Amino acid sequence: MTGGQVAGLIAAIAFLILVLFIGMFLVKMNKTLGEVNKSVKTMTSDIDVISHQAENIMANANELLEDVNQKVATIDPVFQAAADLGESVSDLNTATRNLTERVSDTAKTTAKTSLAARMGKTAFDLYRNHKSKD
């Protein structure tokens, strides 16, 4: 065997080993891709189920929202009446405050007038007493 033949034999063995490793890699890759395909099928099936359930949930949510909107429309006049009542109570409080202030002002004026009348009567009595002593 010459040097060229030995080199050719070594190259052929190396190529055979390379082909064997590539073959083993491709077999493992084939198994992995088979499992990936199974996983994708399972996920597709699960996603279909989840999608169907999500559609049911959305339909129920829409029905509930419509029901809530109807009930809110039904009780809306009650809240409007409560708001009107609150406004009426506020107006009544304002009127009561104004009346109280007027009564208080009248009482102050009456007290001042009464005080002035008493002072005048006392002054007149003093003047009369003083006159009668003379």
C-alpha positions in Angstrom: 0.0 0.0 0.0 1.3 3.3 -1.0 1.0 6.6 0.9 -1.7 7.8 -1.5 -3.8 4.6 -0.9 -3.5 4.9 2.9 -4.6 8.5 2.7 -7.5 7.5 0.5 -8.4 4.7 2.9 -8.3 7.2 5.9 -10.4 9.7 3.9 -12.9 7.0 3.1 -13.1 5.8 6.8 -13.5 9.5 7.9 -16.2 10.0 5.3 -18.0 6.8 6.5 -17.8 8.0 10.1 -19.2 11.4 9.0 -22.0 9.7 7.1 -22.8 7.5 10.2 -22.9 10.5 12.5 -25.1 12.5 10.1 -27.4 9.5 9.8 -27.7 9.2 13.6 -28.3 12.9 13.8 -31.0 12.7 11.2 -32.7 9.8 13.0 -32.7 11.8 16.3 -33.9 14.8 14.4 -36.7 12.8 12.9 -37.8 11.6 16.3 -37.7 15.2 17.7 -39.8 16.5 14.7 -42.3 13.7 15.3 -42.7 14.8 18.9 -43.0 18.4 17.8 -45.7 17.4 15.4 -47.6 15.6 18.2 -47.2 18.6 20.5 -48.5 21.0 17.8 -51.5 18.8 17.1 -52.2 18.6 20.9 -51.8 22.4 21.2 -54.1 23.0 18.2 -56.7 20.8 19.8 -56.4 22.6 23.1 -56.5 26.0 21.5 -59.7 25.0 19.7 -61.3 24.0 23.0 -60.1 27.2 24.7 -61.3 29.3 21.8 -64.8 27.7 22.0 -64.9 28.3 25.7 -63.8 31.9 25.3 -66.6 32.4 22.8 -69.1 31.1 25.4 -67.7 33.3 28.1 -67.9 36.4 25.8 -71.5 35.5 24.9 -72.4 35.2 28.6 -70.5 38.4 29.4 -72.5 40.2 26.7 -75.8 38.9 28.1 -74.8 40.0 31.6 -73.8 43.4 30.4 -77.1 43.8 28.6 -79.0 42.7 31.7 -77.0 45.2 33.9 -77.7 48.0 31.4 -81.4 47.2 31.6 -81.4 47.2 35.4 -79.5 50.4 35.5 -82.0 52.0 33.2 -84.7 50.8 35.5 -83.2 52.2 38.7 -82.0 55.5 37.0 -85.2 57.3 37.9 -84.7 56.4 41.6 -81.3 58.0 41.6 -82.8 61.1 39.8 -85.5 61.3 42.4 -82.9 61.0 45.2 -80.9 63.8 43.5 -84.0 66.0 43.3 -84.8 65.3 46.9 -81.2 66.3 47.9 -81.6 69.5 46.0 -85.0 70.2 47.7 -83.4 69.6 51.1 -80.6 71.9 50.3 -83.1 74.6 49.2 -85.0 74.0 52.5 -81.9 74.4 54.5 -81.1 77.7 52.7 -84.6 79.0 53.3 -84.4 78.0 57.0 -81.0 79.8 57.4 -82.4 82.9 55.7 -85.5 82.9 58.0 -83.3 82.4 61.1 -81.2 85.3 60.1 -84.2 87.5 59.5 -85.8 86.5 62.9 -82.4 87.1 64.6 -82.1 90.5 62.9 -85.7 91.3 63.9 -85.0 90.2 67.5 -81.9 92.4 67.6 -83.8 95.4 66.3 -86.7 94.7 68.7 -84.2 94.4 71.6 -82.5 97.7 70.6 -85.9 99.4 70.3 -87.0 98.0 73.6 -83.7 99.2 75.2 -84.1 102.6 73.7 -87.7 102.8 75.0 -86.7 101.8 78.5 -83.9 104.3 78.5 -86.3 107.0 77.3 -88.9 106.1 79.9 -86.2 106.1 82.6 -84.9 109.4 81.4 -88.5 110.8 81.3 -89.1 109.4 84.8 -86.0 111.0 86.1 -86.9 114.3 84.4 -90.4 114.2 85.9 -89.0 113.4 89.3 -86.5 116.1 89.0 -89.3 118.6 87.9 -91.6 117.6 90.7 -88.9 118.2 93.3 -88.4 121.7 92.1 
